[in-house]
Amino acid sequence: MPQRSAPRKTLGRPPRISRQEVIDTARRIVAEQGVDRLTMRRLATDIGSTPMALYHHVRNKEELLVLLLDDYTAQALHRPELPAQPRERIVVAAAAIHDVLAACPWIVEVLTADDLMSASALWFVEQIIDGLVDCGLSPERAVHGYRAIWYYTAGEIVIRTTAARRRADDDRPTYRDQVFAELDPIELPRLAQVADHWTPLTAQDTYLDGLRALVDGLLTPR
């Protein structure tokens, strides 16, 4: 009499996951290894689920990054008390964004895509554009002004963070140090004058000075 085959084991459903679990795990991956290492497959593996299960919460990596932005800025961005003077209002709102992003540099790597915007940051964008309009710019020019301020803010953090990482990973003299050591003082007298102080000078935090100068330039009548 032929033996009956053993009953096939029924695979259970993968454990149910929450959107917050997805966000928390994605944040950890990005913070530890960078945005490039965040993939839906890697995220699913770390959670102990499947990529298909993730799609119930997020459609793709871009939407996941937006969720990360919203989650971070909702907790970290606090609306400051704004001055009545519109020019100062612009500076305070932009500086608040800068301080929050500088404390979590991986966020800037996401925002440099320029088409991802956190809903939690919209109030700050509103204050900057409103301040520019109150100073006499048209709404259209105010948008261009905000974009210039954002590019300056994101670029300052990206460059400063990248330089800090490079110094932490390798304390050997850089190619720039070599070039500066060989400057011709006749051809490049100003650079030669500051060459010995270039590194400490460029390491100084001059964001607010630059921001005020940029705002002044944006508001100068053409």
Buried (B, 14 or more C-beta within 10 A) or exposed (E): EEEEEEEEEEEEEEEEBEEEBBBEBBBEBBEEEEBEEBEBEBBBEEBEBBEEBBEEBBEEBEEBBBBBBBBBBEEBBEEBEBEEEBBBBBBBBBBBBBBBBBEBBBBBBBBBEEEBBBEBBEEBBEBBBBBBBBBEBEEEBBBEBBEBBBEBBBEBBBEBBEBEEEEEEEEEEBEEEEEBEEBEEEEEEEBBEEBEEEBEEEEEEEBEEEBBEBBEEBBEEE
